């Protein structure tokens, strides 16, 4: 594996852990795809630093388990905003 990929995987994991970031937030921060973030954390980092990979995985698992709640809140906000706009 190329050195820059290893460094990126470590940087991504540290970012996720420090910021409690989602895959989408991390992808935006690093300018890469969500698929690359996922692959770096779940596959590549496992070979480089298993303990760091496990820590990042915990954060991602929590985020994944909560995503339906965030989605519901976003939908609620969307419709509340639409309703407010129609009243004006």
DAKAUR-V41022 format. One record per residue. RES is the residue in three letters. OMEGA is omega in whole degrees, 0 to 359 (999 if undefined). D_LAST is the distance of its C-alpha to the last C-alpha in whole Angstrom. Layout:
RES_OMEGA_D_LAST, RES_OMEGA_D_LAST
This chain:
UNK_181_58, UNK_182_57, UNK_183_57, UNK_178_53, UNK_178_52, UNK_179_53, UNK_180_52, UNK_180_48, UNK_179_49, UNK_178_50, UNK_179_47, UNK_180_44, UNK_179_46, UNK_178_46, UNK_180_42, UNK_182_41, UNK_184_43, UNK_186_42, UNK_184_38, UNK_190_38, UNK_174_36, UNK_177_36, UNK_181_37, UNK_178_34, UNK_181_34, UNK_178_37, UNK_179_37, UNK_180_35, UNK_184_37, UNK_179_40, UNK_179_39, UNK_181_40, UNK_176_39, UNK_179_39, UNK_180_42, UNK_177_44, UNK_182_43, UNK_181_43, UNK_179_47, UNK_185_48, UNK_187_47, UNK_184_48, UNK_187_51, UNK_183_52, UNK_178_52, UNK_179_54, UNK_185_57, UNK_186_56, UNK_185_55, UNK_182_55, UNK_176_54, UNK_178_51, UNK_180_50, UNK_179_50, UNK_180_48, UNK_180_45, UNK_178_46, UNK_180_45, UNK_181_42, UNK_178_41, UNK_177_42, UNK_180_39, UNK_180_36, UNK_181_37, UNK_181_37, UNK_188_34, UNK_178_32, UNK_178_31, UNK_178_29, UNK_179_27, UNK_178_26, UNK_178_25, UNK_179_23, UNK_178_22, UNK_178_21, UNK_179_19, UNK_181_17, UNK_182_16, UNK_175_15, UNK_179_13, UNK_178_11, UNK_180_10, UNK_178_9, UNK_181_7, UNK_181_5, UNK_179_5, UNK_184_4, UNK_999_0
